[in-house]
């Protein structure tokens, strides 16, 4: 029985190899090839259809790299990397919403002011804070007449 395996392989190997026949006429001028990974259809659908809906989320194409979500702070310092290859489109959308990214209904929609810095809770720059300072409780000073100087030494 052990001696039959080489004989079976020899009999079936040509049929396995010749299962796909190359049409050489189509390949005239062949210079390059690429491998398309159908396993990443979900990620591709997310990239082409969903990224434009998320505020503060951009796509950076790196040929040959596995898709990953790179989380940055306000100063573009890397905080974390999350691989996306194994995730579905719905899982990526859920993850972004859990992280606090604002998703618009349409790509051209305006982003409400309260979500302008999302997923960050606020701007790191003082002039852009969305929180208003507490109301001033002291009564305003009464204006002094022009001829009276508050400084007696001047």
N, CA, C and O atoms as a GROMACS GRO file, in nm:
protein
  616
    1UNK      N    1   0.083  -0.119   0.000
    1UNK     CA    2   0.000   0.000   0.000
    1UNK      C    3   0.087   0.126   0.000
    1UNK      O    4   0.056   0.223  -0.069
    2UNK      N    5   0.196   0.125   0.076
    2UNK     CA    6   0.284   0.241   0.083
    2UNK      C    7   0.349   0.270  -0.051
    2UNK      O    8   0.380   0.385  -0.082
    3UNK      N    9   0.371   0.168  -0.130
    3UNK     CA   10   0.434   0.187  -0.260
    3UNK      C   11   0.338   0.244  -0.364
    3UNK      O   12   0.381   0.284  -0.473
    4UNK      N   13   0.208   0.250  -0.332
    4UNK     CA   14   0.109   0.300  -0.428
    4UNK      C   15   0.100   0.453  -0.430
    4UNK      O   16   0.060   0.510  -0.532
    5UNK      N   17   0.137   0.522  -0.320
    5UNK     CA   18   0.126   0.668  -0.315
    5UNK      C   19   0.206   0.737  -0.424
    5UNK      O   20   0.153   0.826  -0.491
    6UNK      N   21   0.332   0.700  -0.445
    6UNK     CA   22   0.404   0.767  -0.555
    6UNK      C   23   0.338   0.744  -0.691
    6UNK      O   24   0.337   0.833  -0.776
    7UNK      N   25   0.283   0.628  -0.710
    7UNK     CA   26   0.216   0.597  -0.836
    7UNK      C   27   0.090   0.683  -0.854
    7UNK      O   28   0.062   0.733  -0.963
    8UNK      N   29   0.012   0.699  -0.743
    8UNK     CA   30  -0.108   0.784  -0.750
    8UNK      C   31  -0.071   0.930  -0.775
    8UNK      O   32  -0.136   0.998  -0.855
    9UNK      N   33   0.033   0.978  -0.706
    9UNK     CA   34   0.078   1.116  -0.727
    9UNK      C   35   0.121   1.136  -0.871
    9UNK      O   36   0.088   1.238  -0.932
   10UNK      N   37   0.193   1.042  -0.926
   10UNK     CA   38   0.240   1.052  -1.064
   10UNK      C   39   0.122   1.055  -1.161
   10UNK      O   40   0.128   1.121  -1.264
   11UNK      N   41   0.016   0.983  -1.129
   11UNK     CA   42  -0.101   0.978  -1.217
   11UNK      C   43  -0.184   1.105  -1.211
   11UNK      O   44  -0.234   1.151  -1.313
   12UNK      N   45  -0.200   1.163  -1.092
   12UNK     CA   46  -0.287   1.280  -1.076
   12UNK      C   47  -0.215   1.414  -1.084
   12UNK      O   48  -0.280   1.516  -1.106
   13UNK      N   49  -0.085   1.417  -1.068
   13UNK     CA   50  -0.011   1.543  -1.069
   13UNK      C   51  -0.030   1.622  -1.199
   13UNK      O   52  -0.054   1.742  -1.192
   14UNK      N   53  -0.019   1.561  -1.315
   14UNK     CA   54  -0.041   1.640  -1.438
   14UNK      C   55  -0.180   1.703  -1.445
   14UNK      O   56  -0.194   1.815  -1.494
   15UNK      N   57  -0.281   1.634  -1.398
   15UNK     CA   58  -0.416   1.692  -1.402
   15UNK      C   59  -0.430   1.808  -1.305
   15UNK      O   60  -0.504   1.903  -1.332
   16UNK      N   61  -0.360   1.801  -1.192
   16UNK     CA   62  -0.363   1.912  -1.095
   16UNK      C   63  -0.291   2.033  -1.152
   16UNK      O   64  -0.341   2.145  -1.143
   17UNK      N   65  -0.174   2.011  -1.209
   17UNK     CA   66  -0.095   2.121  -1.264
   17UNK      C   67  -0.166   2.186  -1.382
   17UNK      O   68  -0.164   2.308  -1.396
   18UNK      N   69  -0.228   2.108  -1.465
   18UNK     CA   70  -0.292   2.159  -1.585
   18UNK      C   71  -0.437   2.201  -1.563
   18UNK      O   72  -0.509   2.225  -1.660
   19UNK      N   73  -0.481   2.210  -1.438
   19UNK     CA   74  -0.618   2.249  -1.409
   19UNK      C   75  -0.645   2.391  -1.458
   19UNK      O   76  -0.757   2.421  -1.501
   20UNK      N   77  -0.546   2.480  -1.452
   20UNK     CA   78  -0.560   2.614  -1.504
   20UNK      C   79  -0.468   2.628  -1.624
   20UNK      O   80  -0.347   2.609  -1.613
   21UNK      N   81  -0.525   2.660  -1.736
   21UNK     CA   82  -0.446   2.675  -1.857
   21UNK      C   83  -0.430   2.824  -1.887
   21UNK      O   84  -0.528   2.898  -1.895
   22UNK      N   85  -0.308   2.866  -1.903
   22UNK     CA   86  -0.277   3.006  -1.927
   22UNK      C   87  -0.307   3.040  -2.073
   22UNK      O   88  -0.266   2.967  -2.164
   23UNK      N   89  -0.378   3.151  -2.094
   23UNK     CA   90  -0.404   3.201  -2.229
   23UNK      C   91  -0.291   3.299  -2.262
   23UNK      O   92  -0.297   3.416  -2.224
   24UNK      N   93  -0.190   3.252  -2.332
   24UNK     CA   94  -0.071   3.332  -2.358
   24UNK      C   95  -0.100   3.451  -2.447
   24UNK      O   96  -0.026   3.549  -2.443
   25UNK      N   97  -0.205   3.447  -2.527
   25UNK     CA   98  -0.240   3.560  -2.613
   25UNK      C   99  -0.281   3.681  -2.530
   25UNK      O  100  -0.252   3.795  -2.566
   26UNK      N  101  -0.350   3.657  -2.419
   26UNK     CA  102  -0.391   3.766  -2.330
   26UNK      C  103  -0.272   3.831  -2.261
   26UNK      O  104  -0.279   3.947  -2.221
   27UNK      N  105  -0.164   3.756  -2.246
   27UNK     CA  106  -0.052   3.803  -2.166
   27UNK      C  107   0.057   3.870  -2.248
   27UNK      O  108   0.168   3.891  -2.198
   28UNK      N  109   0.029   3.905  -2.373
   28UNK     CA  110   0.127   3.974  -2.455
   28UNK      C  111   0.158   4.110  -2.392
   28UNK      O  112   0.067   4.190  -2.370
   29UNK      N  113   0.283   4.137  -2.363
   29UNK     CA  114   0.324   4.262  -2.299
   29UNK      C  115   0.320   4.257  -2.148
   29UNK      O  116   0.324   4.362  -2.084
   30UNK      N  117   0.311   4.139  -2.090
   30UNK     CA  118   0.307   4.125  -1.944
   30UNK      C  119   0.430   4.189  -1.882
   30UNK      O  120   0.543   4.157  -1.920
   31UNK      N  121   0.411   4.277  -1.785
   31UNK     CA  122   0.522   4.343  -1.719
   31UNK      C  123   0.514   4.331  -1.568
   31UNK      O  124   0.618   4.325  -1.501
   32UNK      N  125   0.395   4.329  -1.512
   32UNK     CA  126   0.379   4.326  -1.366
   32UNK      C  127   0.258   4.242  -1.330
   32UNK      O  128   0.177   4.204  -1.414
   33UNK      N  129   0.249   4.215  -1.202
   33UNK     CA  130   0.132   4.144  -1.150
   33UNK      C  131   0.103   4.196  -1.010
   33UNK      O  132   0.190   4.256  -0.946
   34UNK      N  133  -0.016   4.173  -0.964
   34UNK     CA  134  -0.050   4.207  -0.825
   34UNK      C  135  -0.139   4.098  -0.770
   34UNK      O  136  -0.211   4.029  -0.844
   35UNK      N  137  -0.134   4.084  -0.642
   35UNK     CA  138  -0.218   3.986  -0.574
   35UNK      C  139  -0.328   4.064  -0.504
   35UNK      O  140  -0.299   4.156  -0.427
   36UNK      N  141  -0.452   4.030  -0.530
   36UNK     CA  142  -0.564   4.095  -0.463
   36UNK      C  143  -0.617   4.003  -0.356
   36UNK      O  144  -0.645   3.885  -0.380
   37UNK      N  145  -0.630   4.056  -0.240
   37UNK     CA  146  -0.676   3.977  -0.127
   37UNK      C  147  -0.825   3.997  -0.107
   37UNK      O  148  -0.868   4.102  -0.059
   38UNK      N  149  -0.903   3.900  -0.143
   38UNK     CA  150  -1.048   3.910  -0.126
   38UNK      C  151  -1.088   3.902   0.020
   38UNK      O  152  -1.200   3.938   0.056
   39UNK      N  153  -0.998   3.856   0.106
   39UNK     CA  154  -1.030   3.845   0.248
   39UNK      C  155  -1.046   3.983   0.312
   39UNK      O  156  -1.100   3.994   0.422
   40UNK      N  157  -1.000   4.086   0.245
   40UNK     CA  158  -1.009   4.221   0.301
   40UNK      C  159  -1.123   4.302   0.240
   40UNK      O  160  -1.120   4.425   0.244
   41UNK      N  161  -1.222   4.237   0.185
   41UNK     CA  162  -1.336   4.308   0.127
   41UNK      C  163  -1.404   4.398   0.228
   41UNK      O  164  -1.444   4.510   0.195
   42UNK      N  165  -1.419   4.350   0.350
   42UNK     CA  166  -1.485   4.429   0.455
   42UNK      C  167  -1.405   4.556   0.485
   42UNK      O  168  -1.462   4.664   0.498
   43UNK      N  169  -1.274   4.542   0.495
   43UNK     CA  170  -1.189   4.658   0.523
   43UNK      C  171  -1.194   4.755   0.405
   43UNK      O  172  -1.200   4.876   0.424
   44UNK      N  173  -1.192   4.701   0.283
   44UNK     CA  174  -1.198   4.787   0.164
   44UNK      C  175  -1.330   4.863   0.160
   44UNK      O  176  -1.332   4.982   0.127
   45UNK      N  177  -1.440   4.798   0.194
   45UNK     CA  178  -1.570   4.865   0.197
   45UNK      C  179  -1.569   4.976   0.302
   45UNK      O  180  -1.623   5.084   0.279
   46UNK      N  181  -1.508   4.950   0.418
   46UNK     CA  182  -1.497   5.052   0.521
   46UNK      C  183  -1.416   5.171   0.470
   46UNK      O  184  -1.456   5.286   0.486
   47UNK      N  185  -1.301   5.142   0.408
   47UNK     CA  186  -1.212   5.249   0.361
   47UNK      C  187  -1.281   5.335   0.256
   47UNK      O  188  -1.273   5.458   0.262
   48UNK      N  189  -1.347   5.274   0.161
   48UNK     CA  190  -1.405   5.351   0.051
   48UNK      C  191  -1.537   5.417   0.086
   48UNK      O  192  -1.569   5.523   0.032
   49UNK      N  193  -1.615   5.358   0.175
   49UNK     CA  194  -1.750   5.410   0.200
   49UNK      C  195  -1.768   5.476   0.337
   49UNK      O  196  -1.850   5.566   0.350
   50UNK      N  197  -1.693   5.432   0.437
   50UNK     CA  198  -1.719   5.481   0.573
   50UNK      C  199  -1.620   5.587   0.621
   50UNK      O  200  -1.658   5.675   0.698
   51UNK      N  201  -1.495   5.581   0.579
   51UNK     CA  202  -1.398   5.680   0.626
   51UNK      C  203  -1.444   5.822   0.598
   51UNK      O  204  -1.428   5.908   0.685
   52UNK      N  205  -1.501   5.853   0.481
   52UNK     CA  206  -1.546   5.991   0.458
   52UNK      C  207  -1.654   6.039   0.555
   52UNK      O  208  -1.676   6.159   0.568
   53UNK      N  209  -1.721   5.948   0.622
   53UNK     CA  210  -1.828   5.986   0.715
   53UNK      C  211  -1.774   6.021   0.854
   53UNK      O  212  -1.842   6.090   0.930
   54UNK      N  213  -1.656   5.975   0.888
   54UNK     CA  214  -1.601   5.997   1.022
   54UNK      C  215  -1.518   6.125   1.025
   54UNK      O  216  -1.433   6.147   0.939
   55UNK      N  217  -1.544   6.208   1.126
   55UNK     CA  218  -1.470   6.332   1.146
   55UNK      C  219  -1.336   6.300   1.214
   55UNK      O  220  -1.330   6.217   1.304
   56UNK      N  221  -1.230   6.368   1.170
   56UNK     CA  222  -1.094   6.350   1.223
   56UNK      C  223  -1.038   6.211   1.199
   56UNK      O  224  -0.960   6.160   1.279
   57UNK      N  225  -1.078   6.149   1.089
   57UNK     CA  226  -1.026   6.018   1.049
   57UNK      C  227  -0.984   6.029   0.904
   57UNK      O  228  -1.065   6.062   0.817
   58UNK      N  229  -0.857   6.001   0.877
   58UNK     CA  230  -0.806   6.008   0.741
   58UNK      C  231  -0.741   5.876   0.702
   58UNK      O  232  -0.698   5.799   0.788
   59UNK      N  233  -0.734   5.853   0.572
   59UNK     CA  234  -0.673   5.732   0.519
   59UNK      C  235  -0.534   5.766   0.468
   59UNK      O  236  -0.518   5.861   0.390
   60UNK      N  237  -0.436   5.691   0.510
   60UNK     CA  238  -0.301   5.704   0.457
   60UNK      C  239  -0.267   5.572   0.392
   60UNK      O  240  -0.258   5.469   0.460
   61UNK      N  241  -0.248   5.573   0.260
   61UNK     CA  242  -0.223   5.449   0.187
   61UNK      C  243  -0.074   5.416   0.190
   61UNK      O  244   0.009   5.495   0.146
   62UNK      N  245  -0.042   5.298   0.242
   62UNK     CA  246   0.095   5.247   0.244
   62UNK      C  247   0.095   5.114   0.169
   62UNK      O  248   0.048   5.014   0.223
   63UNK      N  249   0.146   5.112   0.046
   63UNK     CA  250   0.143   4.988  -0.033
   63UNK      C  251   0.210   4.872   0.041
   63UNK      O  252   0.320   4.885   0.094
   64UNK      N  253   0.142   4.760   0.043
   64UNK     CA  254   0.195   4.640   0.104
   64UNK      C  255   0.173   4.627   0.253
   64UNK      O  256   0.197   4.521   0.310
   65UNK      N  257   0.128   4.733   0.318
   65UNK     CA  258   0.109   4.729   0.463
   65UNK      C  259  -0.029   4.673   0.496
   65UNK      O  260  -0.126   4.695   0.424
   66UNK      N  261  -0.036   4.601   0.606
   66UNK     CA  262  -0.165   4.554   0.654
   66UNK      C  263  -0.243   4.674   0.708
   66UNK      O  264  -0.184   4.763   0.769
   67UNK      N  265  -0.374   4.678   0.687
   67UNK     CA  266  -0.452   4.793   0.734
   67UNK      C  267  -0.458   4.797   0.886
   67UNK      O  268  -0.483   4.696   0.952
   68UNK      N  269  -0.434   4.915   0.941
   68UNK     CA  270  -0.443   4.932   1.085
   68UNK      C  271  -0.488   5.074   1.117
   68UNK      O  272  -0.465   5.167   1.040
   69UNK      N  273  -0.553   5.087   1.230
   69UNK     CA  274  -0.599   5.215   1.280
   69UNK      C  275  -0.490   5.269   1.371
   69UNK      O  276  -0.457   5.206   1.472
   70UNK      N  277  -0.434   5.384   1.337
   70UNK     CA  278  -0.329   5.446   1.418
   70UNK      C  279  -0.393   5.561   1.494
   70UNK      O  280  -0.443   5.655   1.434
   71UNK      N  281  -0.391   5.553   1.626
   71UNK     CA  282  -0.452   5.655   1.711
   71UNK      C  283  -0.346   5.756   1.751
   71UNK      O  284  -0.238   5.719   1.799
   72UNK      N  285  -0.376   5.884   1.730
   72UNK     CA  286  -0.282   5.993   1.756
   72UNK      C  287  -0.340   6.092   1.855
   72UNK      O  288  -0.462   6.103   1.869
   73UNK      N  289  -0.252   6.165   1.923
   73UNK     CA  290  -0.298   6.273   2.009
   73UNK      C  291  -0.300   6.403   1.929
   73UNK      O  292  -0.278   6.401   1.808
   74UNK      N  293  -0.327   6.516   1.995
   74UNK     CA  294  -0.334   6.645   1.926
   74UNK      C  295  -0.203   6.682   1.858
   74UNK      O  296  -0.203   6.759   1.762
   75UNK      N  297  -0.094   6.631   1.907
   75UNK     CA  298   0.038   6.666   1.856
   75UNK      C  299   0.091   6.561   1.759
   75UNK      O  300   0.210   6.557   1.729
   76UNK      N  301   0.001   6.476   1.709
   76UNK     CA  302   0.032   6.370   1.612
   76UNK      C  303   0.132   6.268   1.666
   76UNK      O  304   0.208   6.208   1.590
   77UNK      N  305   0.132   6.251   1.796
   77UNK     CA  306   0.214   6.147   1.858
   77UNK      C  307   0.130   6.021   1.864
   77UNK      O  308   0.012   6.024   1.901
   78UNK      N  309   0.190   5.909   1.826
   78UNK     CA  310   0.118   5.782   1.820
   78UNK      C  311   0.086   5.732   1.960
   78UNK      O  312   0.172   5.725   2.047
   79UNK      N  313  -0.041   5.696   1.979
   79UNK     CA  314  -0.086   5.641   2.107
   79UNK      C  315  -0.102   5.489   2.100
   79UNK      O  316  -0.068   5.419   2.195
   80UNK      N  317  -0.154   5.439   1.988
   80UNK     CA  318  -0.178   5.295   1.975
   80UNK      C  319  -0.202   5.261   1.828
   80UNK      O  320  -0.233   5.348   1.747
   81UNK      N  321  -0.186   5.132   1.796
   81UNK     CA  322  -0.215   5.079   1.662
   81UNK      C  323  -0.308   4.960   1.679
   81UNK      O  324  -0.283   4.870   1.759
   82UNK      N  325  -0.416   4.960   1.602
   82UNK     CA  326  -0.513   4.851   1.609
   82UNK      C  327  -0.522   4.786   1.471
   82UNK      O  328  -0.563   4.852   1.376
   83UNK      N  329  -0.483   4.658   1.458
   83UNK     CA  330  -0.493   4.591   1.328
   83UNK      C  331  -0.639   4.573   1.287
   83UNK      O  332  -0.723   4.537   1.369
   84UNK      N  333  -0.668   4.598   1.159
   84UNK     CA  334  -0.806   4.590   1.110
   84UNK      C  335  -0.831   4.470   1.018
   84UNK      O  336  -0.946   4.444   0.983
   85UNK      N  337  -0.728   4.397   0.980
   85UNK     CA  338  -0.742   4.288   0.882
   85UNK      C  339  -0.844   4.184   0.923
   85UNK      O  340  -0.917   4.133   0.839
   86UNK      N  341  -0.851   4.154   1.049
   86UNK     CA  342  -0.939   4.047   1.098
   86UNK      C  343  -1.080   4.097   1.132
   86UNK      O  344  -1.165   4.018   1.172
   87UNK      N  345  -1.105   4.228   1.117
   87UNK     CA  346  -1.232   4.286   1.159
   87UNK      C  347  -1.328   4.303   1.041
   87UNK      O  348  -1.285   4.320   0.927
   88UNK      N  349  -1.457   4.298   1.071
   88UNK     CA  350  -1.558   4.327   0.970
   88UNK      C  351  -1.582   4.477   0.964
   88UNK      O  352  -1.540   4.552   1.053
   89UNK      N  353  -1.651   4.520   0.862
   89UNK     CA  354  -1.685   4.661   0.846
   89UNK      C  355  -1.766   4.710   0.966
   89UNK      O  356  -1.739   4.818   1.019
   90UNK      N  357  -1.862   4.632   1.009
   90UNK     CA  358  -1.946   4.670   1.123
   90UNK      C  359  -1.863   4.680   1.251
   90UNK      O  360  -1.885   4.770   1.332
   91UNK      N  361  -1.769   4.588   1.270
   91UNK     CA  362  -1.684   4.592   1.390
   91UNK      C  363  -1.595   4.716   1.391
   91UNK      O  364  -1.574   4.775   1.497
   92UNK      N  365  -1.544   4.755   1.276
   92UNK     CA  366  -1.460   4.875   1.268
   92UNK      C  367  -1.544   4.999   1.300
   92UNK      O  368  -1.500   5.086   1.376
   93UNK      N  369  -1.664   5.007   1.244
   93UNK     CA  370  -1.754   5.120   1.272
   93UNK      C  371  -1.787   5.127   1.420
   93UNK      O  372  -1.785   5.236   1.479
   94UNK      N  373  -1.817   5.014   1.481
   94UNK     CA  374  -1.850   5.010   1.624
   94UNK      C  375  -1.730   5.055   1.707
   94UNK      O  376  -1.745   5.131   1.803
   95UNK      N  377  -1.612   5.008   1.672
   95UNK     CA  378  -1.490   5.046   1.743
   95UNK      C  379  -1.470   5.198   1.739
   95UNK      O  380  -1.443   5.259   1.842
   96UNK      N  381  -1.484   5.257   1.622
   96UNK     CA  382  -1.464   5.402   1.609
   96UNK      C  383  -1.567   5.480   1.690
   96UNK      O  384  -1.533   5.581   1.752
   97UNK      N  385  -1.690   5.434   1.690
   97UNK     CA  386  -1.793   5.502   1.768
   97UNK      C  387  -1.765   5.488   1.917
   97UNK      O  388  -1.789   5.582   1.994
   98UNK      N  389  -1.715   5.371   1.960
   98UNK     CA  390  -1.679   5.352   2.101
   98UNK      C  391  -1.561   5.441   2.140
   98UNK      O  392  -1.554   5.487   2.254
   99UNK      N  393  -1.470   5.465   2.046
   99UNK     CA  394  -1.355   5.551   2.073
   99UNK      C  395  -1.395   5.699   2.077
   99UNK      O  396  -1.317   5.783   2.122
  100UNK      N  397  -1.515   5.731   2.030
  100UNK     CA  398  -1.564   5.868   2.037
  100UNK      C  399  -1.558   5.945   1.907
  100UNK      O  400  -1.579   6.066   1.907
  101UNK      N  401  -1.529   5.879   1.795
  101UNK     CA  402  -1.527   5.948   1.667
  101UNK      C  403  -1.670   5.982   1.627
  101UNK      O  404  -1.762   5.902   1.644
  102UNK      N  405  -1.689   6.103   1.573
  102UNK     CA  406  -1.820   6.148   1.529
  102UNK      C  407  -1.844   6.099   1.386
  102UNK      O  408  -1.761   6.120   1.298
  103UNK      N  409  -1.959   6.034   1.364
  103UNK     CA  410  -1.994   5.984   1.231
  103UNK      C  411  -2.109   6.067   1.175
  103UNK      O  412  -2.216   6.076   1.235
  104UNK      N  413  -2.084   6.127   1.059
  104UNK     CA  414  -2.185   6.208   0.992
  104UNK      C  415  -2.279   6.118   0.913
  104UNK      O  416  -2.242   6.006   0.876
  105UNK      N  417  -2.400   6.165   0.888
  105UNK     CA  418  -2.495   6.089   0.807
  105UNK      C  419  -2.451   6.089   0.660
  105UNK      O  420  -2.462   5.987   0.592
  106UNK      N  421  -2.402   6.202   0.612
  106UNK     CA  422  -2.352   6.216   0.475
  106UNK      C  423  -2.213   6.279   0.482
  106UNK      O  424  -2.186   6.358   0.573
  107UNK      N  425  -2.128   6.247   0.388
  107UNK     CA  426  -1.990   6.297   0.390
  107UNK      C  427  -1.984   6.450   0.387
  107UNK      O  428  -1.893   6.509   0.446
  108UNK      N  429  -2.078   6.513   0.319
  108UNK     CA  430  -2.074   6.659   0.306
  108UNK      C  431  -2.140   6.733   0.423
  108UNK      O  432  -2.139   6.856   0.426
  109UNK      N  433  -2.198   6.662   0.518
  109UNK     CA  434  -2.263   6.725   0.633
  109UNK      C  435  -2.162   6.800   0.719
  109UNK      O  436  -2.045   6.762   0.727
  110UNK      N  437  -2.210   6.906   0.784
  110UNK     CA  438  -2.127   6.982   0.877
  110UNK      C  439  -2.115   6.907   1.009
  110UNK      O  440  -2.204   6.831   1.047
  111UNK      N  441  -2.004   6.929   1.077
  111UNK     CA  442  -1.982   6.868   1.208
  111UNK      C  443  -2.026   6.968   1.314
  111UNK      O  444  -1.979   7.082   1.313
  112UNK      N  445  -2.113   6.929   1.407
  112UNK     CA  446  -2.154   7.021   1.514
  112UNK      C  447  -2.032   7.065   1.596
  112UNK      O  448  -1.936   6.990   1.613
  113UNK      N  449  -2.038   7.189   1.647
  113UNK     CA  450  -1.926   7.244   1.724
  113UNK      C  451  -1.884   7.155   1.840
  113UNK      O  452  -1.765   7.144   1.869
  114UNK      N  453  -1.981   7.092   1.907
  114UNK     CA  454  -1.944   7.012   2.024
  114UNK      C  455  -1.864   6.888   1.986
  114UNK      O  456  -1.801   6.826   2.072
  115UNK      N  457  -1.864   6.850   1.857
  115UNK     CA  458  -1.787   6.733   1.811
  115UNK      C  459  -1.666   6.774   1.727
  115UNK      O  460  -1.602   6.689   1.666
  116UNK      N  461  -1.634   6.903   1.725
  116UNK     CA  462  -1.528   6.953   1.640
  116UNK      C  463  -1.393   6.888   1.669
  116UNK      O  464  -1.315   6.865   1.577
  117UNK      N  465  -1.366   6.858   1.794
  117UNK     CA  466  -1.237   6.799   1.831
  117UNK      C  467  -1.248   6.650   1.859
  117UNK      O  468  -1.150   6.588   1.901
  118UNK      N  469  -1.364   6.590   1.835
  118UNK     CA  470  -1.381   6.449   1.867
  118UNK      C  471  -1.283   6.365   1.786
  118UNK      O  472  -1.255   6.397   1.670
  119UNK      N  473  -1.231   6.260   1.844
  119UNK     CA  474  -1.272   6.195   1.967
  119UNK      C  475  -1.218   6.260   2.093
  119UNK      O  476  -1.253   6.220   2.204
  120UNK      N  477  -1.132   6.362   2.078
  120UNK     CA  478  -1.084   6.432   2.197
  120UNK      C  479  -1.201   6.504   2.263
  120UNK      O  480  -1.295   6.545   2.195
  121UNK      N  481  -1.195   6.518   2.392
  121UNK     CA  482  -1.304   6.583   2.464
  121UNK      C  483  -1.300   6.733   2.449
  121UNK      O  484  -1.403   6.800   2.461
  122UNK      N  485  -1.182   6.789   2.423
  122UNK     CA  486  -1.168   6.933   2.411
  122UNK      C  487  -1.038   6.964   2.338
  122UNK      O  488  -0.955   6.876   2.317
  123UNK      N  489  -1.022   7.087   2.300
  123UNK     CA  490  -0.900   7.132   2.234
  123UNK      C  491  -0.789   7.150   2.335
  123UNK      O  492  -0.815   7.189   2.449
  124UNK      N  493  -0.666   7.123   2.297
  124UNK     CA  494  -0.554   7.149   2.388
  124UNK      C  495  -0.516   7.296   2.390
  124UNK      O  496  -0.434   7.337   2.472
  125UNK      N  497  -0.573   7.375   2.301
  125UNK     CA  498  -0.539   7.515   2.289
  125UNK      C  499  -0.642   7.599   2.362
  125UNK      O  500  -0.762   7.582   2.339
  126UNK      N  501  -0.598   7.688   2.448
  126UNK     CA  502  -0.689   7.764   2.535
  126UNK      C  503  -0.792   7.844   2.457
  126UNK      O  504  -0.906   7.854   2.500
  127UNK      N  505  -0.754   7.902   2.344
  127UNK     CA  506  -0.848   7.986   2.270
  127UNK      C  507  -0.957   7.906   2.200
  127UNK      O  508  -1.052   7.964   2.147
  128UNK      N  509  -0.944   7.774   2.198
  128UNK     CA  510  -1.043   7.691   2.131
  128UNK      C  511  -1.129   7.610   2.227
  128UNK      O  512  -1.203   7.522   2.182
  129UNK      N  513  -1.121   7.636   2.356
  129UNK     CA  514  -1.201   7.557   2.450
  129UNK      C  515  -1.349   7.574   2.421
  129UNK      O  516  -1.396   7.684   2.396
  130UNK      N  517  -1.420   7.463   2.424
  130UNK     CA  518  -1.564   7.469   2.399
  130UNK      C  519  -1.641   7.494   2.528
  130UNK      O  520  -1.758   7.532   2.523
  131UNK      N  521  -1.576   7.472   2.642
  131UNK     CA  522  -1.643   7.498   2.770
  131UNK      C  523  -1.632   7.647   2.802
  131UNK      O  524  -1.525   7.706   2.788
  132UNK      N  525  -1.741   7.706   2.844
  132UNK     CA  526  -1.740   7.847   2.878
  132UNK      C  527  -1.692   7.862   3.022
  132UNK      O  528  -1.722   7.778   3.106
  133UNK      N  529  -1.618   7.970   3.052
  133UNK     CA  530  -1.575   7.992   3.190
  133UNK      C  531  -1.696   8.023   3.277
  133UNK      O  532  -1.799   8.067   3.226
  134UNK      N  533  -1.686   7.999   3.408
  134UNK     CA  534  -1.800   8.028   3.495
  134UNK      C  535  -1.836   8.176   3.490
  134UNK      O  536  -1.750   8.262   3.469
  135UNK      N  537  -1.963   8.204   3.508
  135UNK     CA  538  -2.011   8.343   3.503
  135UNK      C  539  -1.947   8.425   3.614
  135UNK      O  540  -1.925   8.376   3.725
  136UNK      N  541  -1.916   8.550   3.583
  136UNK     CA  542  -1.854   8.641   3.678
  136UNK      C  543  -1.961   8.686   3.778
  136UNK      O  544  -2.063   8.741   3.738
  137UNK      N  545  -1.938   8.663   3.908
  137UNK     CA  546  -2.041   8.692   4.008
  137UNK      C  547  -2.025   8.829   4.072
  137UNK      O  548  -2.119   8.878   4.134
  138UNK      N  549  -1.908   8.891   4.058
  138UNK     CA  550  -1.890   9.024   4.118
  138UNK      C  551  -1.959   9.128   4.032
  138UNK      O  552  -1.962   9.117   3.910
  139UNK      N  553  -2.015   9.231   4.096
  139UNK     CA  554  -2.078   9.336   4.016
  139UNK      C  555  -1.971   9.413   3.939
  139UNK      O  556  -1.859   9.429   3.988
  140UNK      N  557  -2.003   9.459   3.820
  140UNK     CA  558  -1.903   9.534   3.742
  140UNK      C  559  -1.868   9.664   3.811
  140UNK      O  560  -1.951   9.724   3.880
  141UNK      N  561  -1.744   9.708   3.792
  141UNK     CA  562  -1.700   9.835   3.852
  141UNK      C  563  -1.769   9.950   3.783
  141UNK      O  564  -1.792   9.949   3.662
  142UNK      N  565  -1.801  10.052   3.864
  142UNK     CA  566  -1.863  10.170   3.805
  142UNK      C  567  -1.754  10.254   3.740
  142UNK      O  568  -1.645  10.267   3.795
  143UNK      N  569  -1.782  10.310   3.624
  143UNK     CA  570  -1.679  10.392   3.558
  143UNK      C  571  -1.650  10.518   3.640
  143UNK      O  572  -1.740  10.578   3.698
  144UNK      N  573  -1.523  10.554   3.643
  144UNK     CA  574  -1.481  10.673   3.718
  144UNK      C  575  -1.481  10.794   3.625
  144UNK      O  576  -1.458  10.780   3.504
  145UNK      N  577  -1.507  10.910   3.680
  145UNK     CA  578  -1.502  11.030   3.597
  145UNK      C  579  -1.361  11.047   3.539
  145UNK      O  580  -1.263  11.006   3.600
  146UNK      N  581  -1.354  11.109   3.420
  146UNK     CA  582  -1.226  11.122   3.351
  146UNK      C  583  -1.126  11.210   3.426
  146UNK      O  584  -1.006  11.185   3.419
  147UNK      N  585  -1.174  11.311   3.496
  147UNK     CA  586  -1.081  11.402   3.562
  147UNK      C  587  -1.025  11.346   3.692
  147UNK      O  588  -0.929  11.402   3.746
  148UNK      N  589  -1.079  11.239   3.745
  148UNK     CA  590  -1.029  11.180   3.868
  148UNK      C  591  -0.938  11.063   3.830
  148UNK      O  592  -0.981  10.970   3.762
  149UNK      N  593  -0.815  11.070   3.873
  149UNK     CA  594  -0.719  10.965   3.842
  149UNK      C  595  -0.717  10.863   3.955
  149UNK      O  596  -0.713  10.903   4.071
  150UNK      N  597  -0.721  10.734   3.925
  150UNK     CA  598  -0.715  10.634   4.031
  150UNK      C  599  -0.577  10.630   4.097
  150UNK      O  600  -0.562  10.579   4.207
  151UNK      N  601  -0.477  10.683   4.028
  151UNK     CA  602  -0.341  10.685   4.082
  151UNK      C  603  -0.308  10.827   4.127
  151UNK      O  604  -0.301  10.919   4.045
  152UNK      N  605  -0.290  10.844   4.255
  152UNK     CA  606  -0.263  10.977   4.309
  152UNK      C  607  -0.121  11.024   4.280
  152UNK      O  608  -0.094  11.144   4.284
  153UNK      N  609  -0.032  10.932   4.252
  153UNK     CA  610   0.108  10.971   4.231
  153UNK      C  611   0.137  11.015   4.088
  153UNK      O  612   0.250  11.054   4.059
  154UNK      N  613   0.041  11.010   4.000
  154UNK     CA  614   0.066  11.050   3.861
  154UNK      C  615   0.021  11.189   3.833
  154UNK      O  616   0.035  11.237   3.720
   0.00000   0.00000   0.00000
